[in-house]
Amino acid sequence: MKNTIELAVIINSFNRLILLRDALNSIAGVVTQAPIKAAIIIFEAGSTDGSVEFIKNFSENTLEPEIICLSPSEDVNRSFSAGCNYVVEFAAQIFPNLKYCLFFETDNFITNQSALPLAIKLLEQEEKFGAVGFTVEKYNGEKTGFGACFPTPLSFIIGQQLSQKLGLRKMSIKQWFPFSESSYAFSDIVFTSPLLVRYAAWQSTGGMDTEKFPYSDCDSDWCWTADKKGWQLVVLDLPGVIHDNKMQSSTWSANRVINFHQARFRLLLKHRGQWIIFLKPLLFVRHCLEFCMLIFISLWSERAKKSLNQRKTLTKTVFKGYEA
């Protein structure tokens, strides 16, 4: 039976039981319709909200696909990127014919039964394609994007919000290519929301960089590395692939602003070159301006008060590469 598994679905789980219920039900139904045999492997990072019990009960009452829950000890790195690496390595060991890995988060949901088969078909036909992402939407049908361009120093200097408004983060698609009843396009970055990766491409990159990118920008770094290895990354334009956390906050993202700046600085330093260190004075100026603005807004906004503390930390640590 192990020799027939060619697809491993990888889920990182940590205290998001409300989302996990729907996500696991969704992907379990989808993979049974896939053209190849699949197994679901869950990296359980120490949840205390009943997730472990739910996974156990769900797997006991599910004949197919096979569901495996990995709960490593506390001395094992439990970050998001480490979890991905851990599961892929485990899957490769027990499934000798592993060809693909589908990274599926707890805030993912698929209603389109043709999405996964088409993504697999695309990878089987195009040997240079290392990964396939999707045009994703929220539960209300609102499109939320499909990928992004490699970050630039300018977008980092002016900040996320202004970059978003100016369209500096959005991938500019020059051409969509027809494929079956869908179409695909090339993208610099395709996110794990969800993402089908060719195992050979994963092997060539060595997986995710757990030291520099435990959470933020781990998928961006992997895509950039895959691109340098000669792999092409694409997105499929399909309805019914959902990425929506339903306003459920993640413990992993409690320090999102600080983690983002730290990871983005490391990302640019790694892929753009050592000259990125000369951006620090400009970043310091931006953080000071944001800090002054937030002092005024915090007079009536609790959210601004929290942001004020984060900007204070950014200002203090920017010349250290955002290292505390």
N, C-alpha and C positions, 0 to 999 in steps of 0.2 A: 504493500500500500504506500509506503514512504517513497518508493521509486516512481510513483505516478504523479506526485505533487510537483508542479512546475511554477506555481504562483504562491507567494507568501504575502498575506495581507497583514500589515504591521500597524498596530494601534498603541499609542502611548496613553496610559490612563493614570490620572491623579486627581481624585476628589471632584469628579464631574459626572456623578452618577446620573443626574437628570439628562445629560446629553448622551452618556454612554448607552443608556437603554435604547434610544432611537438609532444611534449610530450602529450598534452591533446587530440589531434586528435588520437594519437596512442592508448592510454589507453581507450578512449571512445569506439573505435572499438573493442578492445580486450574483455572488460567486457561484451559486448552484446553477446559474444559467450561463456561466462562462464556458468558452470552448476548451479550456484546459482545467485540470484538477487543481484545486486550491485548498489552502489551510489558513486559518486565522490565528495569529500569534499576538497576544496582548502583553505589553510590558507594563506591569503594575508597579508603580513607583512609591507604594506605601500609603494608599488611600485609607481614610478612616470614615468614609461616608457610606459604607455598605457596598462599594463597587466590587470588592473581592467576592463577597457572598453572591452578588448578582451574577458575576461571570461564572462562578462555579455552578449555580443553578441553571443558567442558560446553556452551558456546555453539556451538562448532564442530560438535558432534555432536547439536545440537537444532535441528530445522527450525522448529518452533513451540513456544512463542511466540518472538518476536525477543528476544534478550538483549543488552543494551548495558552495557558496563563503563566507567565514567568514573573515571579516575585523575588527578585534578588535581595540579598541581605543589605543592611544599611551601609556596610563598608564598600559596596559597589556604587559607582557613579550612576545617579538616577536622573541626570539632566535629560532634556528632550533628545539632543543629538546622541548622547551616550546610549539612550534607550534604543534609538534607531540602529546604531551600530551593533549593539548587543543582540537584538533580535535577528538582524540579517546574518550575523555570524552563526547564531544558533540554527537558523533555518538552513543555511548552507551545509551545516554538519549533518543534520538529520534528513534533509531532502537532497540527495545527490544529483538530481536532475533539475534543480532550481534554475529557472530562466528569468523570472520577473518578480519584483517586489512592489506591492501597492501600499504606499504610505497613506493611511486613512486616519484622520484625527477624530476625536470624539464630537467635534462640532461639524462633521461632515454627514451628508445624507444623500443617497442616490435614488431617484425615482425613475430614471430612464434606464431600462434594462439593457439597452444596446450600447451604453456608454463604455463599459469595461470591455466587452467583446470587440468593439471598434478600436479601442486603444491597443489591445493586444494584437489585432490584425495589422494595425499600422506599424508596430514595432517588428512584427514578423516579416513585413514586406520591405521595410527600409532599414537596412543593417546599420546605417550611420546614425540613426536616431537613438539617443541614449535614454530619453525620458519623454513621456507624454503627460501634459497637464490638461486642464479643462477650463472652458469659460464657465465660471461659477456664478451662482445667484443666491439670494436669500430665500427664505421660505415664502415670502410674498411675491416672488418672481423677479424682484429687482436685481439687475445685473451688478455684480460687485467687482468684476475684472477678470483677468485671465493670466496675467503675468506682469513683468516689469523689465525695464532696461537696467543694465548694470549701473549702479550708483555713480554719480559724478561728484567731484570735489565741490562744485558750485551748489548742487542740491543739498549737500551736507552743511555747507556754510549758512545758507539762508533758512534751513530748517524744514521739517516735514510738511507743515501746513502750507507754507508759501510755495514749496515745491509742488505740492499737490494742486494748488490753484493755478500754477503756471504750466502744469502738465509735464514737469521735468521727470516725474517718476513713472509716468505711463509709457508703456511700450508702443512705439509707432509701428503698426503693422502695415507693411508695404503691399502685401499680396496674400490672399487666402487661396489655398489650393484645394480643389474638389477631391473628396475622398468618400466613397460609398454614398450614404445619404447625408454626409456631413462635409466639413471642410477643415483644413488645418493651416496653421501659420507658424513661422519660426519666432521664437521669443528668447531673449537673453536669460531671463529667470522664470522658471515655472515653480510654483509653490507646492508644498506638501499638503494640499487642501482640496482634493486628494491628488496624488502623483504616482503614475506607473513608471517604474525605473527598470531598465534592462540590468540584470545582475552583472553582466560583463562590464557595463559602464560603471557600476558601483565599485566593482573590484579594481578597475583601473584608477579610480580616484582615491582609493583607500578609505572610502566612507566619509562621514562627517568629521570635521575638526572639533573634537570635544573640548580641547583645551582653550581655544580661542573663541569658539562659538557654541557654548552649552545650550543656549536658547535662541536669542535674537540673531537673525541673519545666518543661521546654520544652513538653511536651504539656499540662500543667496550665494554663500561661499561654495557650497557643493556644486551648484550650477556653473559658477565661474570656473571652478577647477575642471569640471567635465568639459566645458567649452575649450579650455586650454589643452585638454587631452584629445580634442578633435571630434567630440560628440556633438550632435545637433539636438536641440531641445525644441519641442513643438507643443502647441495647444490645439485641442479639438474643440470646435464650436458646436456645442450640444446643449439642449435644455435639460433640466432635471438633475444637474449636479450642484448640490447645495453646500455652501460653507457659511454657517450662521450659528453663532454661539448663544443666540436667544437671550442676550444680555447677562449670561452667566459668566461671572469673572473667574479667572484662573489664578490659582496660587502662584503658578509659574510667572505670571505677568504682574505681580504686585509692584515690582520696581521697573516697569516697562520703559519709562523715559530714560532712566539712568542706564539700564541694560542696552537700550537701543543705541545710545551715543557711544558707549564703550565698544559694542560690537561693530558699529558702522565705522568707527575710527580704525579698528583692527582690520576690517574688511578692505578699506581703501589703502591702508598701509601694506597689506599683503598683496593686493592685486594691482594697485596703481603705482606703488613705489615709495621709498623712504622720504621723498620730498614732501609727503603729506604732513609730516611733523610741523612744517612751516605754516600750516593752517591754524595752529593753536591760538595765536593772537586774535585772528578774525573770529574764531569760535568764542573766545572769551568775551569779545565785544558784544556778540549776539546774546550770550547768556546774561550779560549785565543789563542790556536793554530789556530783555524779557523779564528779568528780575524786577526792575524798576516799574514796568508796566503791571506786573502781577501784584506789587505792593498796593497799588491803587485799586485794582479789581478785587483784591482779597477783603476789602472793607465790607463787601456784601456777598461774597461768594466763598463758600466753604471749599469748593473744588479748587479755587484759585489759591487758597491757603496751602493745600497739599502740594500744588504745583510750585508754590513759592519755595517750599523746603527742597523740592527736587532741583529747582534751578540754582539754589544756593549750593547744593552738592556738586552740580555740574560746574559751577564757577570755580569752586575750590579745587576740583580735580582735573580740569581740562588740560593743564600743563603737565599732568602726569599720565596723559592718555586715558583719562576718566577712571584711573585705578584709585581706589580708596586708600 
